[in-house]
Amino acid sequence: VSRSIFKARMCESFGISVFDATARRSYLVADLEVLCRSDDEMYRGLDAYFWAFFVLWPVLVPLVLLGLLLWIRRDVRALRVTRLSRACRFLWRDYNARFHYWELADMYRKLFLASLVLFIQTDDGSSKLLRLIVASVVSALFLTALALVKPFKRFDDFYLACTANLLLTCCFVLGTVVQICESAAYEDMCDTLVGFPSARGASSFVIVLTVTTIAVSLVLVVLKSISAIRAPTIRLLSNRRPPVMDLSKKCHFHGFISHIWSTGQDQTHTIVRQMKLLLPEARIWLDVDCLKNLGALEESVADATTFLVFLSVGYFKSRNCRRELYAGLALDRPFIPIHEADVEKGGAALEVLKAECRAHCVDDAGLGTYPSYLGPAEMVFRIFEKEEPILWVRVNAFQLESLKSIALRMLRHSPYYMRSPNILTAGAMVPGEVPPYAFVGPVTILVCRDNDGAWSVAEEVQEAAKTGRALAPKVAKDGVVAIREADDALENLVDDSRHVLLLYMTDRLWYDQDGTVARLVQAAMDRKITIAMVHEQTPTLGGCPFSTFFQGQTPQVLLQPPYSLYNALAIPLYGSPEHRKVSLRHVLRRMGAAPCDAGLLWRKQKQLLHFMSVARLVRRRPLQQGESRDSQSRRSWNRYGQSDRDSGRQSERSDPDQSRLSWQSGYSWNKWNATWSRRSARSRESARSHESARSESARSESARSES
């Protein structure tokens, strides 16, 4: 719009004499019949329209936007959401709160370079260098300010803005070179000042340099964009975008985290640090960063939208911690309990923490903070019963799930998502988290009947594999999972799917009467069957420290070579739904499953490993009387395809989808059988020809010896 307005002032000078190079006359670019002189009637008639539109758009509109930003600056800096600030989000949402005015600064820069620069030497400025020099200086100064201030929230926006301003500055500088070389004021001026013998050489240099700069800049922008996309930040599954981190009018923090220093200081510091990485705009009150006066704890709780409680041993014994709790109850802040369950790190079971709460949260009137305090029952309800405490796990992918749960609960109580709660229903994701897994071929999970709880865990693994197969039906169309008792399966392998032994590790794992579990584990390792060890973490279900299995429980034969059972890492199995999902995915990966979003090469590698595992089991199976190894393998493949088709016919009425998958699975194995048979026939024929050639050579050698 500004460019169109300034067309009424955009003139270009032309030479009017072949004898005098300095004789020039300027004409309006929009209409070359209009002479850019004050005594020209048509040019003078455009002045009224130009100044009217100039005051209306390039002057008044930026001033109105400046007034709006000044009006909402306090709300924007405090991340508070009001109707006016929400309506003006297009002005400040891409910038840090401290530099919410940067959009206006960038608007003035564009306005100056595109329009106001035309006021410099209006008659013959297009043929001189002053405009280019001023534009180059302004672009260079703005680029320097941009690099020092870094106003953008996202790094990819920052790099893109820097690249664009750098290219613009280069264009102005190179334009100065072209202008010098095209000037005929002095002889050989281009060669003397720039170094090019002609203007054509200078123009070619400018074009090549500009194209190279643009190409390099685009590569850098693409690389930075890819790294920004892969950055471990939380994104909502509903829109694949980072969440909106707004605040209410009365708060300056998204959360206040309460903890006791003796058993929770290190964990809470880790939580705050990791949350700032996942949610760069999150503001969490932490005592070492924000506490200035111990007597102002209640005011600090009031300055946060949510109240995070880190539950560890001794928390309820602390008077200051109870002050924070009573302040949270009095202000009716949403409680987000975080449970430390690791005893070695200062944690305890929830029942122990509840007992500690009942014993110590008995202060009258909440230490003067909460006069209507109803006693320990109210505190237990708000912390332990209103919402399930979030289990804090510090191990890689499991820690990520704890942080995601904390972030989602904080977002649920923010003003923006309280108005639109459906956005958070689908959950959140972080690039690089553990994806769903599925098998590329049929798998049989072996379970020992004396391993208590193993069958139910195997059913959960089977269900997780079905979920992954539903997400990637083409990749995992043959990934049918069956569960069998290991006692019968190891004695008589009637099917030829890949076998995996599931070992559910609890405090009673090796205490069966007949030692059946140890015997089956040893037999499975003798047959090179993969063993997936799943370590229960919930104490009420038999969870125990892993060191317990080295304290005389595990048979020595399994601890020593060639078995060395614990050389492979056991997969922790947690009880909370978000962590259990990750545990089951790790179990599937240990069993040989492939990610549902895996590429072609990864899937082919998993298929090859699957076939090798099946072939290894077939080679170790005892031969029947009068049977060769080739005929045994062919019989195994055929039996698998036939049994799979029979099972498909039996389940056709009950589950058509399962029948279709079973038929496809049998078909794929029969196709593999046909290929294998052809190769075996060619190899046997080749072997017979080599044998006959060797016998013929031996006969000819003996004939020569006799002669």
Summary of the structure (lengths in Angstrom):
residues: 707
radius of gyration: 38.0
end to end distance: 109.4
largest distance: 128.2
contacts: 2112
relative contact order: 0.05
helix: 59%
strand: 11%
